[in-house]
Amino acid sequence: MDWVVLEDYSQINNAIKASAPFLVFKHSTRCSISSMAKSRFERSFDLNDVQVFYLDLIKYKSISNQLAADFNVVHQSPQLMLIQNGSCTYNASHNAIDLDDLKENI
């Protein structure tokens, strides 16, 4: 799986301008539940044509807050967001992160 490390909010703006659906996986490096969800997601991920941003919530909390505000979602960790046409069309956290559910929304 090829993560794109999210370090600056301009990366989100550029991805929106590109018009292709993309994912943001918000991960707390201090949380074992988040680590488990990330590992499960990595093992099952098979959408090679979808860009996936990885956000380290400990280092980049401000980016997480901006995502929550811009896409009208409640901040959670771990959290997976699907952004399409400038809107968040799928949002799941913890054990609700499910690749089959995600695929139904792309």
Biopython code that builds the backbone (N, CA, C, O; Angstrom):
import numpy as np
from Bio.PDB.StructureBuilder import StructureBuilder

atoms = [
    (1, "MET", "N", (0.844, -1.172, 0.000)),
    (1, "MET", "CA", (0.000, 0.000, 0.000)),
    (1, "MET", "C", (0.886, 1.230, 0.000)),
    (1, "MET", "O", (1.840, 1.310, 0.774)),
    (2, "ASP", "N", (0.580, 2.182, -0.856)),
    (2, "ASP", "CA", (1.368, 3.410, -0.969)),
    (2, "ASP", "C", (0.654, 4.567, -0.274)),
    (2, "ASP", "O", (-0.217, 5.215, -0.855)),
    (3, "TRP", "N", (1.031, 4.810, 0.964)),
    (3, "TRP", "CA", (0.485, 5.952, 1.702)),
    (3, "TRP", "C", (1.121, 7.233, 1.180)),
    (3, "TRP", "O", (2.299, 7.247, 0.825)),
    (4, "VAL", "N", (0.344, 8.301, 1.134)),
    (4, "VAL", "CA", (0.872, 9.640, 0.912)),
    (4, "VAL", "C", (0.793, 10.326, 2.265)),
    (4, "VAL", "O", (-0.300, 10.558, 2.782)),
    (5, "VAL", "N", (1.932, 10.648, 2.834)),
    (5, "VAL", "CA", (1.953, 11.267, 4.156)),
    (5, "VAL", "C", (1.410, 12.682, 4.048)),
    (5, "VAL", "O", (1.905, 13.498, 3.271)),
    (6, "LEU", "N", (0.387, 12.957, 4.840)),
    (6, "LEU", "CA", (-0.264, 14.267, 4.830)),
    (6, "LEU", "C", (0.422, 15.150, 5.865)),
    (6, "LEU", "O", (0.334, 14.913, 7.070)),
    (7, "GLU", "N", (1.114, 16.183, 5.357)),
    (7, "GLU", "CA", (1.873, 17.075, 6.233)),
    (7, "GLU", "C", (1.467, 18.540, 6.086)),
    (7, "GLU", "O", (1.882, 19.389, 6.875)),
    (8, "ASP", "N", (0.663, 18.825, 5.084)),
    (8, "ASP", "CA", (0.259, 20.201, 4.818)),
    (8, "ASP", "C", (-1.127, 20.185, 4.178)),
    (8, "ASP", "O", (-1.400, 19.377, 3.290)),
    (9, "TYR", "N", (-1.988, 21.073, 4.630)),
    (9, "TYR", "CA", (-3.372, 21.052, 4.130)),
    (9, "TYR", "C", (-3.460, 21.357, 2.637)),
    (9, "TYR", "O", (-4.464, 21.027, 2.006)),
    (10, "SER", "N", (-2.450, 21.970, 2.067)),
    (10, "SER", "CA", (-2.459, 22.241, 0.630)),
    (10, "SER", "C", (-2.538, 20.941, -0.178)),
    (10, "SER", "O", (-3.027, 20.943, -1.308)),
    (11, "GLN", "N", (-2.059, 19.834, 0.396)),
    (11, "GLN", "CA", (-2.159, 18.535, -0.277)),
    (11, "GLN", "C", (-3.628, 18.149, -0.479)),
    (11, "GLN", "O", (-3.979, 17.577, -1.511)),
    (12, "ILE", "N", (-4.475, 18.455, 0.488)),
    (12, "ILE", "CA", (-5.907, 18.178, 0.373)),
    (12, "ILE", "C", (-6.512, 19.058, -0.714)),
    (12, "ILE", "O", (-7.258, 18.580, -1.568)),
    (13, "ASN", "N", (-6.185, 20.340, -0.674)),
    (13, "ASN", "CA", (-6.710, 21.253, -1.696)),
    (13, "ASN", "C", (-6.305, 20.812, -3.097)),
    (13, "ASN", "O", (-7.119, 20.864, -4.019)),
    (14, "ASN", "N", (-5.059, 20.380, -3.270)),
    (14, "ASN", "CA", (-4.593, 19.908, -4.572)),
    (14, "ASN", "C", (-5.313, 18.633, -4.992)),
    (14, "ASN", "O", (-5.646, 18.467, -6.166)),
    (15, "ALA", "N", (-5.554, 17.738, -4.051)),
    (15, "ALA", "CA", (-6.268, 16.499, -4.367)),
    (15, "ALA", "C", (-7.706, 16.792, -4.789)),
    (15, "ALA", "O", (-8.229, 16.147, -5.698)),
    (16, "ILE", "N", (-8.340, 17.748, -4.141)),
    (16, "ILE", "CA", (-9.706, 18.132, -4.528)),
    (16, "ILE", "C", (-9.712, 18.688, -5.947)),
    (16, "ILE", "O", (-10.589, 18.349, -6.742)),
    (17, "LYS", "N", (-8.746, 19.534, -6.269)),
    (17, "LYS", "CA", (-8.651, 20.107, -7.612)),
    (17, "LYS", "C", (-8.434, 19.033, -8.676)),
    (17, "LYS", "O", (-8.867, 19.196, -9.817)),
    (18, "ALA", "N", (-7.769, 17.941, -8.313)),
    (18, "ALA", "CA", (-7.515, 16.858, -9.271)),
    (18, "ALA", "C", (-8.793, 16.100, -9.622)),
    (18, "ALA", "O", (-8.816, 15.361, -10.606)),
    (19, "SER", "N", (-9.840, 16.266, -8.846)),
    (19, "SER", "CA", (-11.179, 15.721, -9.107)),
    (19, "SER", "C", (-11.318, 14.213, -8.953)),
    (19, "SER", "O", (-12.408, 13.691, -9.189)),
    (20, "ALA", "N", (-10.290, 13.499, -8.577)),
    (20, "ALA", "CA", (-10.412, 12.054, -8.373)),
    (20, "ALA", "C", (-10.733, 11.779, -6.902)),
    (20, "ALA", "O", (-10.248, 12.495, -6.025)),
    (21, "PRO", "N", (-11.531, 10.767, -6.623)),
    (21, "PRO", "CA", (-11.791, 10.415, -5.228)),
    (21, "PRO", "C", (-10.484, 10.066, -4.511)),
    (21, "PRO", "O", (-9.572, 9.496, -5.109)),
    (22, "PHE", "N", (-10.406, 10.411, -3.241)),
    (22, "PHE", "CA", (-9.237, 10.063, -2.435)),
    (22, "PHE", "C", (-9.661, 9.787, -1.005)),
    (22, "PHE", "O", (-10.757, 10.156, -0.582)),
    (23, "LEU", "N", (-8.774, 9.133, -0.268)),
    (23, "LEU", "CA", (-9.034, 8.753, 1.117)),
    (23, "LEU", "C", (-8.081, 9.468, 2.057)),
    (23, "LEU", "O", (-6.955, 9.807, 1.695)),
    (24, "VAL", "N", (-8.561, 9.690, 3.273)),
    (24, "VAL", "CA", (-7.707, 10.181, 4.354)),
    (24, "VAL", "C", (-7.879, 9.211, 5.516)),
    (24, "VAL", "O", (-8.987, 9.006, 6.013)),
    (25, "PHE", "N", (-6.767, 8.618, 5.942)),
    (25, "PHE", "CA", (-6.776, 7.747, 7.112)),
    (25, "PHE", "C", (-6.121, 8.508, 8.243)),
    (25, "PHE", "O", (-4.925, 8.796, 8.201)),
    (26, "LYS", "N", (-6.915, 8.835, 9.266)),
    (26, "LYS", "CA", (-6.422, 9.563, 10.427)),
    (26, "LYS", "C", (-6.031, 8.552, 11.500)),
    (26, "LYS", "O", (-6.843, 7.723, 11.913)),
    (27, "HIS", "N", (-4.788, 8.630, 11.943)),
    (27, "HIS", "CA", (-4.228, 7.621, 12.843)),
    (27, "HIS", "C", (-3.528, 8.267, 14.031)),
    (27, "HIS", "O", (-2.715, 9.179, 13.878)),
    (28, "SER", "N", (-3.864, 7.770, 15.215)),
    (28, "SER", "CA", (-3.154, 8.184, 16.417)),
    (28, "SER", "C", (-2.056, 7.172, 16.693)),
    (28, "SER", "O", (-2.333, 6.001, 16.951)),
    (29, "THR", "N", (-0.822, 7.621, 16.638)),
    (29, "THR", "CA", (0.313, 6.723, 16.848)),
    (29, "THR", "C", (0.441, 6.283, 18.305)),
    (29, "THR", "O", (1.271, 5.429, 18.618)),
    (30, "ARG", "N", (-0.360, 6.846, 19.191)),
    (30, "ARG", "CA", (-0.325, 6.482, 20.607)),
    (30, "ARG", "C", (-1.469, 5.556, 21.015)),
    (30, "ARG", "O", (-1.617, 5.236, 22.194)),
    (31, "CYS", "N", (-2.273, 5.127, 20.051)),
    (31, "CYS", "CA", (-3.483, 4.361, 20.371)),
    (31, "CYS", "C", (-3.406, 2.964, 19.761)),
    (31, "CYS", "O", (-3.239, 2.826, 18.549)),
    (32, "SER", "N", (-3.525, 1.938, 20.585)),
    (32, "SER", "CA", (-3.453, 0.567, 20.091)),
    (32, "SER", "C", (-4.656, 0.218, 19.213)),
    (32, "SER", "O", (-4.517, -0.562, 18.271)),
    (33, "ILE", "N", (-5.815, 0.771, 19.498)),
    (33, "ILE", "CA", (-6.993, 0.516, 18.656)),
    (33, "ILE", "C", (-6.776, 1.109, 17.276)),
    (33, "ILE", "O", (-7.118, 0.488, 16.269)),
    (34, "SER", "N", (-6.210, 2.301, 17.224)),
    (34, "SER", "CA", (-5.911, 2.933, 15.949)),
    (34, "SER", "C", (-4.888, 2.105, 15.164)),
    (34, "SER", "O", (-5.018, 1.946, 13.950)),
    (35, "SER", "N", (-3.892, 1.588, 15.843)),
    (35, "SER", "CA", (-2.883, 0.749, 15.190)),
    (35, "SER", "C", (-3.503, -0.526, 14.630)),
    (35, "SER", "O", (-3.159, -0.961, 13.530)),
    (36, "MET", "N", (-4.408, -1.115, 15.381)),
    (36, "MET", "CA", (-5.076, -2.324, 14.926)),
    (36, "MET", "C", (-5.941, -2.044, 13.688)),
    (36, "MET", "O", (-5.931, -2.822, 12.734)),
    (37, "ALA", "N", (-6.681, -0.941, 13.706)),
    (37, "ALA", "CA", (-7.524, -0.580, 12.566)),
    (37, "ALA", "C", (-6.672, -0.275, 11.337)),
    (37, "ALA", "O", (-7.030, -0.651, 10.221)),
    (38, "LYS", "N", (-5.561, 0.397, 11.539)),
    (38, "LYS", "CA", (-4.654, 0.704, 10.427)),
    (38, "LYS", "C", (-4.099, -0.573, 9.811)),
    (38, "LYS", "O", (-4.072, -0.719, 8.588)),
    (39, "SER", "N", (-3.663, -1.486, 10.649)),
    (39, "SER", "CA", (-3.117, -2.749, 10.163)),
    (39, "SER", "C", (-4.163, -3.553, 9.391)),
    (39, "SER", "O", (-3.869, -4.089, 8.323)),
    (40, "ARG", "N", (-5.359, -3.636, 9.920)),
    (40, "ARG", "CA", (-6.445, -4.353, 9.239)),
    (40, "ARG", "C", (-6.761, -3.700, 7.895)),
    (40, "ARG", "O", (-6.979, -4.396, 6.903)),
    (41, "PHE", "N", (-6.785, -2.381, 7.859)),
    (41, "PHE", "CA", (-7.050, -1.653, 6.624)),
    (41, "PHE", "C", (-5.955, -1.920, 5.591)),
    (41, "PHE", "O", (-6.248, -2.166, 4.421)),
    (42, "GLU", "N", (-4.712, -1.871, 6.018)),
    (42, "GLU", "CA", (-3.584, -2.119, 5.109)),
    (42, "GLU", "C", (-3.640, -3.529, 4.512)),
    (42, "GLU", "O", (-3.380, -3.713, 3.323)),
    (43, "ARG", "N", (-3.976, -4.510, 5.330)),
    (43, "ARG", "CA", (-4.031, -5.898, 4.846)),
    (43, "ARG", "C", (-5.143, -6.124, 3.834)),
    (43, "ARG", "O", (-4.993, -6.949, 2.933)),
    (44, "SER", "N", (-6.246, -5.415, 3.960)),
    (44, "SER", "CA", (-7.390, -5.654, 3.071)),
    (44, "SER", "C", (-7.464, -4.681, 1.904)),
    (44, "SER", "O", (-8.256, -4.887, 0.984)),
    (45, "PHE", "N", (-6.662, -3.634, 1.920)),
    (45, "PHE", "CA", (-6.750, -2.595, 0.898)),
    (45, "PHE", "C", (-6.357, -3.120, -0.473)),
    (45, "PHE", "O", (-5.282, -3.695, -0.643)),
    (46, "ASP", "N", (-7.236, -2.921, -1.452)),
    (46, "ASP", "CA", (-6.956, -3.374, -2.813)),
    (46, "ASP", "C", (-7.432, -2.367, -3.873)),
    (46, "ASP", "O", (-7.673, -2.740, -5.021)),
    (47, "LEU", "N", (-7.561, -1.125, -3.492)),
    (47, "LEU", "CA", (-7.993, -0.070, -4.416)),
    (47, "LEU", "C", (-6.768, 0.691, -4.900)),
    (47, "LEU", "O", (-6.537, 1.828, -4.489)),
    (48, "ASN", "N", (-6.004, 0.083, -5.749)),
    (48, "ASN", "CA", (-4.720, 0.650, -6.158)),
    (48, "ASN", "C", (-4.830, 1.934, -6.964)),
    (48, "ASN", "O", (-3.838, 2.644, -7.132)),
    (49, "ASP", "N", (-6.020, 2.243, -7.464)),
    (49, "ASP", "CA", (-6.185, 3.469, -8.239)),
    (49, "ASP", "C", (-6.698, 4.637, -7.393)),
    (49, "ASP", "O", (-6.990, 5.706, -7.929)),
    (50, "VAL", "N", (-6.809, 4.443, -6.087)),
    (50, "VAL", "CA", (-7.297, 5.483, -5.183)),
    (50, "VAL", "C", (-6.142, 5.971, -4.320)),
    (50, "VAL", "O", (-5.464, 5.175, -3.670)),
    (51, "GLN", "N", (-5.924, 7.271, -4.317)),
    (51, "GLN", "CA", (-4.878, 7.870, -3.496)),
    (51, "GLN", "C", (-5.306, 7.844, -2.032)),
    (51, "GLN", "O", (-6.446, 8.170, -1.701)),
    (52, "VAL", "N", (-4.374, 7.451, -1.159)),
    (52, "VAL", "CA", (-4.675, 7.365, 0.271)),
    (52, "VAL", "C", (-3.674, 8.227, 1.043)),
    (52, "VAL", "O", (-2.466, 7.991, 1.008)),
    (53, "PHE", "N", (-4.207, 9.223, 1.735)),
    (53, "PHE", "CA", (-3.392, 10.069, 2.599)),
    (53, "PHE", "C", (-3.375, 9.478, 4.006)),
    (53, "PHE", "O", (-4.401, 9.024, 4.513)),
    (54, "TYR", "N", (-2.204, 9.491, 4.624)),
    (54, "TYR", "CA", (-2.018, 9.048, 5.999)),
    (54, "TYR", "C", (-1.762, 10.284, 6.848)),
    (54, "TYR", "O", (-0.833, 11.048, 6.583)),
    (55, "LEU", "N", (-2.585, 10.475, 7.866)),
    (55, "LEU", "CA", (-2.426, 11.629, 8.746)),
    (55, "LEU", "C", (-2.069, 11.166, 10.150)),
    (55, "LEU", "O", (-2.859, 10.488, 10.807)),
    (56, "ASP", "N", (-0.884, 11.534, 10.605)),
    (56, "ASP", "CA", (-0.430, 11.289, 11.970)),
    (56, "ASP", "C", (-1.056, 12.375, 12.845)),
    (56, "ASP", "O", (-0.657, 13.538, 12.797)),
    (57, "LEU", "N", (-2.036, 11.975, 13.636)),
    (57, "LEU", "CA", (-2.789, 12.953, 14.438)),
    (57, "LEU", "C", (-1.962, 13.603, 15.538)),
    (57, "LEU", "O", (-2.249, 14.725, 15.956)),
    (58, "ILE", "N", (-0.958, 12.916, 15.995)),
    (58, "ILE", "CA", (-0.128, 13.498, 17.056)),
    (58, "ILE", "C", (0.691, 14.664, 16.498)),
    (58, "ILE", "O", (0.809, 15.709, 17.138)),
    (59, "LYS", "N", (1.247, 14.479, 15.318)),
    (59, "LYS", "CA", (2.081, 15.523, 14.710)),
    (59, "LYS", "C", (1.260, 16.623, 14.033)),
    (59, "LYS", "O", (1.686, 17.777, 13.994)),
    (60, "TYR", "N", (0.090, 16.273, 13.501)),
    (60, "TYR", "CA", (-0.655, 17.214, 12.652)),
    (60, "TYR", "C", (-2.111, 17.356, 13.086)),
    (60, "TYR", "O", (-3.026, 17.226, 12.273)),
    (61, "LYS", "N", (-2.313, 17.621, 14.353)),
    (61, "LYS", "CA", (-3.666, 17.794, 14.903)),
    (61, "LYS", "C", (-4.409, 18.932, 14.202)),
    (61, "LYS", "O", (-5.623, 18.848, 14.012)),
    (62, "SER", "N", (-3.708, 19.979, 13.820)),
    (62, "SER", "CA", (-4.365, 21.114, 13.166)),
    (62, "SER", "C", (-4.956, 20.711, 11.812)),
    (62, "SER", "O", (-6.002, 21.227, 11.417)),
    (63, "ILE", "N", (-4.297, 19.799, 11.104)),
    (63, "ILE", "CA", (-4.844, 19.326, 9.830)),
    (63, "ILE", "C", (-6.116, 18.528, 10.086)),
    (63, "ILE", "O", (-7.091, 18.661, 9.346)),
    (64, "SER", "N", (-6.115, 17.712, 11.111)),
    (64, "SER", "CA", (-7.311, 16.954, 11.467)),
    (64, "SER", "C", (-8.472, 17.886, 11.802)),
    (64, "SER", "O", (-9.603, 17.660, 11.374)),
    (65, "ASN", "N", (-8.185, 18.922, 12.560)),
    (65, "ASN", "CA", (-9.230, 19.894, 12.906)),
    (65, "ASN", "C", (-9.768, 20.594, 11.664)),
    (65, "ASN", "O", (-10.970, 20.842, 11.564)),
    (66, "GLN", "N", (-8.895, 20.912, 10.727)),
    (66, "GLN", "CA", (-9.318, 21.571, 9.491)),
    (66, "GLN", "C", (-10.174, 20.631, 8.647)),
    (66, "GLN", "O", (-11.171, 21.062, 8.067)),
    (67, "LEU", "N", (-9.801, 19.360, 8.569)),
    (67, "LEU", "CA", (-10.615, 18.371, 7.845)),
    (67, "LEU", "C", (-12.013, 18.281, 8.454)),
    (67, "LEU", "O", (-13.009, 18.261, 7.731)),
    (68, "ALA", "N", (-12.084, 18.226, 9.784)),
    (68, "ALA", "CA", (-13.371, 18.139, 10.471)),
    (68, "ALA", "C", (-14.238, 19.354, 10.144)),
    (68, "ALA", "O", (-15.432, 19.217, 9.879)),
    (69, "ALA", "N", (-13.642, 20.521, 10.165)),
    (69, "ALA", "CA", (-14.397, 21.741, 9.882)),
    (69, "ALA", "C", (-14.821, 21.824, 8.413)),
    (69, "ALA", "O", (-15.978, 22.123, 8.118)),
    (70, "ASP", "N", (-13.897, 21.564, 7.502)),
    (70, "ASP", "CA", (-14.189, 21.716, 6.074)),
    (70, "ASP", "C", (-15.177, 20.683, 5.554)),
    (70, "ASP", "O", (-15.960, 20.977, 4.651)),
    (71, "PHE", "N", (-15.149, 19.472, 6.115)),
    (71, "PHE", "CA", (-16.003, 18.403, 5.600)),
    (71, "PHE", "C", (-17.138, 18.039, 6.552)),
    (71, "PHE", "O", (-17.847, 17.056, 6.341)),
    (72, "ASN", "N", (-17.301, 18.840, 7.601)),
    (72, "ASN", "CA", (-18.413, 18.696, 8.532)),
    (72, "ASN", "C", (-18.495, 17.276, 9.105)),
    (72, "ASN", "O", (-19.555, 16.650, 9.096)),
    (73, "VAL", "N", (-17.367, 16.786, 9.599)),
    (73, "VAL", "CA", (-17.326, 15.476, 10.250)),
    (73, "VAL", "C", (-16.769, 15.645, 11.656)),
    (73, "VAL", "O", (-15.961, 16.538, 11.911)),
    (74, "VAL", "N", (-17.196, 14.800, 12.545)),
    (74, "VAL", "CA", (-16.680, 14.815, 13.904)),
    (74, "VAL", "C", (-15.320, 14.126, 13.902)),
    (74, "VAL", "O", (-15.169, 13.037, 13.348)),
    (75, "HIS", "N", (-14.341, 14.761, 14.518)),
    (75, "HIS", "CA", (-13.002, 14.173, 14.607)),
    (75, "HIS", "C", (-13.048, 12.895, 15.429)),
    (75, "HIS", "O", (-13.606, 12.864, 16.526)),
    (76, "GLN", "N", (-12.445, 11.829, 14.877)),
    (76, "GLN", "CA", (-12.284, 10.582, 15.595)),
    (76, "GLN", "C", (-10.938, 9.975, 15.214)),
    (76, "GLN", "O", (-10.292, 10.401, 14.257)),
    (77, "SER", "N", (-10.537, 8.979, 15.979)),
    (77, "SER", "CA", (-9.287, 8.288, 15.683)),
    (77, "SER", "C", (-9.413, 6.847, 16.157)),
    (77, "SER", "O", (-9.752, 6.582, 17.311)),
    (78, "PRO", "N", (-9.138, 5.934, 15.256)),
    (78, "PRO", "CA", (-8.815, 6.101, 13.842)),
    (78, "PRO", "C", (-10.060, 6.517, 13.076)),
    (78, "PRO", "O", (-11.187, 6.329, 13.533)),
    (79, "GLN", "N", (-9.832, 7.078, 11.920)),
    (79, "GLN", "CA", (-10.949, 7.529, 11.088)),
    (79, "GLN", "C", (-10.549, 7.440, 9.626)),
    (79, "GLN", "O", (-9.423, 7.767, 9.254)),
    (80, "LEU", "N", (-11.486, 6.994, 8.806)),
    (80, "LEU", "CA", (-11.283, 6.931, 7.368)),
    (80, "LEU", "C", (-12.328, 7.814, 6.706)),
    (80, "LEU", "O", (-13.524, 7.698, 6.975)),
    (81, "MET", "N", (-11.857, 8.696, 5.836)),
    (81, "MET", "CA", (-12.751, 9.606, 5.111)),
    (81, "MET", "C", (-12.538, 9.413, 3.614)),
    (81, "MET", "O", (-11.405, 9.316, 3.142)),
    (82, "LEU", "N", (-13.644, 9.358, 2.876)),
    (82, "LEU", "CA", (-13.608, 9.340, 1.421)),
    (82, "LEU", "C", (-14.063, 10.709, 0.948)),
    (82, "LEU", "O", (-15.158, 11.160, 1.284)),
    (83, "ILE", "N", (-13.213, 11.369, 0.162)),
    (83, "ILE", "CA", (-13.538, 12.686, -0.373)),
    (83, "ILE", "C", (-13.764, 12.543, -1.871)),
    (83, "ILE", "O", (-12.898, 12.066, -2.604)),
    (84, "GLN", "N", (-14.944, 12.966, -2.309)),
    (84, "GLN", "CA", (-15.311, 12.932, -3.723)),
    (84, "GLN", "C", (-16.005, 14.239, -4.068)),
    (84, "GLN", "O", (-16.883, 14.691, -3.333)),
    (85, "ASN", "N", (-15.621, 14.840, -5.170)),
    (85, "ASN", "CA", (-16.258, 16.073, -5.635)),
    (85, "ASN", "C", (-16.313, 17.138, -4.547)),
    (85, "ASN", "O", (-17.290, 17.878, -4.440)),
    (86, "GLY", "N", (-15.255, 17.209, -3.741)),
    (86, "GLY", "CA", (-15.155, 18.244, -2.718)),
    (86, "GLY", "C", (-15.960, 17.989, -1.457)),
    (86, "GLY", "O", (-16.053, 18.868, -0.600)),
    (87, "SER", "N", (-16.550, 16.794, -1.324)),
    (87, "SER", "CA", (-17.355, 16.467, -0.145)),
    (87, "SER", "C", (-16.918, 15.141, 0.454)),
    (87, "SER", "O", (-16.393, 14.274, -0.245)),
    (88, "CYS", "N", (-17.138, 14.995, 1.734)),
    (88, "CYS", "CA", (-16.886, 13.718, 2.395)),
    (88, "CYS", "C", (-18.131, 12.854, 2.204)),
    (88, "CYS", "O", (-19.201, 13.163, 2.728)),
    (89, "THR", "N", (-17.976, 11.767, 1.448)),
    (89, "THR", "CA", (-19.120, 10.903, 1.132)),
    (89, "THR", "C", (-19.113, 9.606, 1.933)),
    (89, "THR", "O", (-20.075, 8.839, 1.883)),
    (90, "TYR", "N", (-18.044, 9.361, 2.662)),
    (90, "TYR", "CA", (-17.951, 8.185, 3.536)),
    (90, "TYR", "C", (-17.055, 8.570, 4.694)),
    (90, "TYR", "O", (-16.007, 9.190, 4.514)),
    (91, "ASN", "N", (-17.486, 8.193, 5.884)),
    (91, "ASN", "CA", (-16.751, 8.517, 7.085)),
    (91, "ASN", "C", (-16.989, 7.396, 8.086)),
    (91, "ASN", "O", (-18.130, 7.130, 8.463)),
    (92, "ALA", "N", (-15.922, 6.739, 8.516)),
    (92, "ALA", "CA", (-16.064, 5.660, 9.486)),
    (92, "ALA", "C", (-14.897, 5.698, 10.457)),
    (92, "ALA", "O", (-13.822, 6.211, 10.144)),
    (93, "SER", "N", (-15.128, 5.151, 11.630)),
    (93, "SER", "CA", (-14.053, 5.113, 12.610)),
    (93, "SER", "C", (-14.062, 3.782, 13.353)),
    (93, "SER", "O", (-15.038, 3.031, 13.340)),
    (94, "HIS", "N", (-12.936, 3.529, 13.994)),
    (94, "HIS", "CA", (-12.729, 2.334, 14.802)),
    (94, "HIS", "C", (-13.080, 1.069, 14.016)),
    (94, "HIS", "O", (-12.625, 0.909, 12.883)),
    (95, "ASN", "N", (-13.877, 0.172, 14.593)),
    (95, "ASN", "CA", (-14.209, -1.089, 13.941)),
    (95, "ASN", "C", (-15.204, -0.940, 12.794)),
    (95, "ASN", "O", (-15.447, -1.898, 12.060)),
    (96, "ALA", "N", (-15.773, 0.231, 12.633)),
    (96, "ALA", "CA", (-16.707, 0.464, 11.526)),
    (96, "ALA", "C", (-15.978, 0.703, 10.205)),
    (96, "ALA", "O", (-16.619, 0.741, 9.155)),
    (97, "ILE", "N", (-14.664, 0.863, 10.232)),
    (97, "ILE", "CA", (-13.900, 1.029, 9.000)),
    (97, "ILE", "C", (-13.937, -0.301, 8.264)),
    (97, "ILE", "O", (-13.369, -1.293, 8.721)),
    (98, "ASP", "N", (-14.613, -0.311, 7.118)),
    (98, "ASP", "CA", (-14.842, -1.553, 6.380)),
    (98, "ASP", "C", (-14.625, -1.300, 4.895)),
    (98, "ASP", "O", (-15.290, -0.450, 4.302)),
    (99, "LEU", "N", (-13.703, -2.029, 4.299)),
    (99, "LEU", "CA", (-13.363, -1.811, 2.893)),
    (99, "LEU", "C", (-14.543, -2.089, 1.964)),
    (99, "LEU", "O", (-14.716, -1.387, 0.968)),
    (100, "ASP", "N", (-15.354, -3.095, 2.270)),
    (100, "ASP", "CA", (-16.517, -3.381, 1.430)),
    (100, "ASP", "C", (-17.512, -2.220, 1.456)),
    (100, "ASP", "O", (-18.050, -1.840, 0.416)),
    (101, "ASP", "N", (-17.758, -1.657, 2.639)),
    (101, "ASP", "CA", (-18.636, -0.487, 2.743)),
    (101, "ASP", "C", (-18.050, 0.687, 1.956)),
    (101, "ASP", "O", (-18.770, 1.398, 1.255)),
    (102, "LEU", "N", (-16.757, 0.877, 2.079)),
    (102, "LEU", "CA", (-16.087, 1.957, 1.369)),
    (102, "LEU", "C", (-16.293, 1.810, -0.133)),
    (102, "LEU", "O", (-16.650, 2.773, -0.813)),
    (103, "LYS", "N", (-16.069, 0.609, -0.647)),
    (103, "LYS", "CA", (-16.190, 0.357, -2.087)),
    (103, "LYS", "C", (-17.579, 0.683, -2.616)),
    (103, "LYS", "O", (-17.720, 1.130, -3.754)),
    (104, "GLU", "N", (-18.601, 0.462, -1.802)),
    (104, "GLU", "CA", (-19.980, 0.779, -2.205)),
    (104, "GLU", "C", (-20.189, 2.283, -2.383)),
    (104, "GLU", "O", (-21.126, 2.712, -3.057)),
    (105, "ASN", "N", (-19.320, 3.068, -1.780)),
    (105, "ASN", "CA", (-19.467, 4.524, -1.829)),
    (105, "ASN", "C", (-18.589, 5.209, -2.859)),
    (105, "ASN", "O", (-18.700, 6.417, -3.065)),
    (106, "ILE", "N", (-17.719, 4.451, -3.505)),
    (106, "ILE", "CA", (-16.846, 5.066, -4.521)),
    (106, "ILE", "C", (-17.540, 5.020, -5.858)),
    (106, "ILE", "O", (-16.988, 5.482, -6.856)),
]
sb = StructureBuilder()
sb.init_structure("model")
sb.init_model(0)
sb.init_chain("A")
sb.init_seg("    ")
for serial, (resi, resn, name, xyz) in enumerate(atoms, 1):
    if name == "N":
        sb.init_residue(resn, " ", resi, " ")
    sb.init_atom(name, np.array(xyz, "f"), 0.0, 1.0, " ", f" {name:<3s}", serial, name[0])
structure = sb.get_structure()
